[in-house]
Amino acid sequence: MTGVSQEMIAPRIDSRKAKLAGRAAEQIVADVIELGWPVGHVLGSEAELLERYGVSRAVLREAVRLVEHQRVARMRRGTGGGLVIDEPHIDAVIGPAIIYLLRVDATLDDIFDTRMLLEQLAAEIASQRAGENDIAELRATLEREAAGAAGDYRLLHAHVAALTGNPVLELFVETFSQVSNFYFADEAALPSDMAHEVCRAHDAIARAVLANDPGLARERMRRHLSAEADFIRRQPDTVQRLDPAVALAGSLTDKRGEALARQLFTDIVTADAKPGTFIGSETALMARHQASRAVVREAIRILEYHQIALTRRGPGGGLFVAEPDSSALADVIAIFLRRRGVQVRHISELRTGLELAVIERAAARLHTASTATAETMTARLEHSLRAETEQGPELAFSRGEDFHSTLGSLTGNPALQLVHHVTMRLGWQFFSQLASGNPQVSAISAPAALEPVHREITEALLAGDAEVALMRMRAHLNITGRTPS
């Protein structure tokens, strides 16, 4: 567990809300980004870092544990030691993603729906970009799979995602591909001809990609993943909901603080503890888990970082279950993608596909909803329009009350909602940087510019006309161009 350029994403630093260790960790990340992320570079010794960040030794050590957890930097002991800049790994994203999906009770169907959406988009974009230089490598991937040398029959999926040249899409494809493994991992149950069928499907997808046929590539990817999902659902060992003990087994190291955080999180999920549930005081947790104060505090810091739990001070205080929030995961993803050179166009490209998918799913739910549910959904859309007008879109987004976030929540798919929200959050980070020095960019997000468009989309949805809603959303995204709104 548990100067700024146009093409830069940096985590936001909010000293008013962050606790001391979290604030110090954010500053370390910001310094690494400003340096250009030189892996292996020593940021400083403990003494130097204490002076630079102006915190106590205890606070600094907690901050270091957080950046180690994010795979941003690690503390090296001995001569020439200090805080060494590390290379982020996808596990630093997948672990928090699993944690969040567990919190929001995402099902196998949610995961596959989101995965199919992402991989169809990847197949479409890859087919538009594949050139002669990609033929040999893609064929080599197919040959490795056919020979049984790949060791992972998702290698073709990763290769197709890489052909998009979009690090955001690559990350999400890999993340959901790995997460889906936790729902069914019994390879012994696979029929003997399964490998042949997978290779045949992968060959068909690859040929469509190399033929530069986006429609065919999408359709073949859809058929392949639909067949895989149907097969997995039929297996007796398949589960609709993740087992916390299994899913979190590899997401944290064996460090005592992280192991305790994982145990506490497993207890929270297993008990289906609601937000506000009391977990225990620091003293009680020490006694219950036979742990030192330092280990308990490290575990608590990890739980707070992932917004799994929060600490209340004073009489009646202690550790309590928090509301699920994807902002911590979004920041981890921002760190990972910053290292991989993410740009505005990557976010915009993924967002277009996501927004259209969100419209389709929200329209479908409205069409089949009961009268009471439809009235609730309508009220939420109307509230989002008022919130954007009264608060401004960015503030409304920060509170989850903006039009686009509301649409995402109406899909009924928490996994898709996560991808949509993270993409929007990354977009707003870029937008804030651009708008701060450019009034024309800032004007794009003015309520007077957005309200009429968002209302027209809402009216089409409520009238049951999904086609018109999709057309209006597409036109809206085309007009705003590469700048998120």
Sequence and secondary structure as in RCSB ss.txt:
>XXXX:A:sequence
MTGVSQEMIAPRIDSRKAKLAGRAAEQIVADVIELGWPVGHVLGSEAELLERYGVSRAVLREAVRLVEHQRVARM
RRGTGGGLVIDEPHIDAVIGPAIIYLLRVDATLDDIFDTRMLLEQLAAEIASQRAGENDIAELRATLEREAAGAA
GDYRLLHAHVAALTGNPVLELFVETFSQVSNFYFADEAALPSDMAHEVCRAHDAIARAVLANDPGLARERMRRHL
SAEADFIRRQPDTVQRLDPAVALAGSLTDKRGEALARQLFTDIVTADAKPGTFIGSETALMARHQASRAVVREAI
RILEYHQIALTRRGPGGGLFVAEPDSSALADVIAIFLRRRGVQVRHISELRTGLELAVIERAAARLHTASTATAE
TMTARLEHSLRAETEQGPELAFSRGEDFHSTLGSLTGNPALQLVHHVTMRLGWQFFSQLASGNPQVSAISAPAAL
EPVHREITEALLAGDAEVALMRMRAHLNITGRTPS
>XXXX:A:secstr
     TT       TTTS HHHHHHHHHHHHHHHHT  TT EEE HHHHHHHHT  HHHHHHHHHHHHHTTSEEE
E STT EEEE    THHHHHHHHHHHHHTT BHHHHHHHHHHHHHHHHHHHHHH  HHHHHHHHHHHHHHHTT S
S TTHHHHHHHHHTT HHHHHHHHHHHHHHHTT   GGGS TTHHHHHHHHHHHHHHHHHTT HHHHHHHHHHHH
HHHHHHHHHSTT  SB  HHHHTTTTS S HHHHHHHHHHHHHHHTT  TT EEE HHHHHHHHT  HHHHHHHH
HHHHHTTSEEEE STT EEEE    SHHHHHHHHHHHHHTT  HHHHHHHHHHHHHHHHHHHHHHHHHS HHHHH
HHHHHHHHHHHHHHHH HHHHHHTT SHHHHHHHTTS HHHHHHHHHHHHHHHHHHHHHHTT HHHHHHT HHHH
HHHHHHHHHHHHTT HHHHHHHHHHHHHHHTTS  
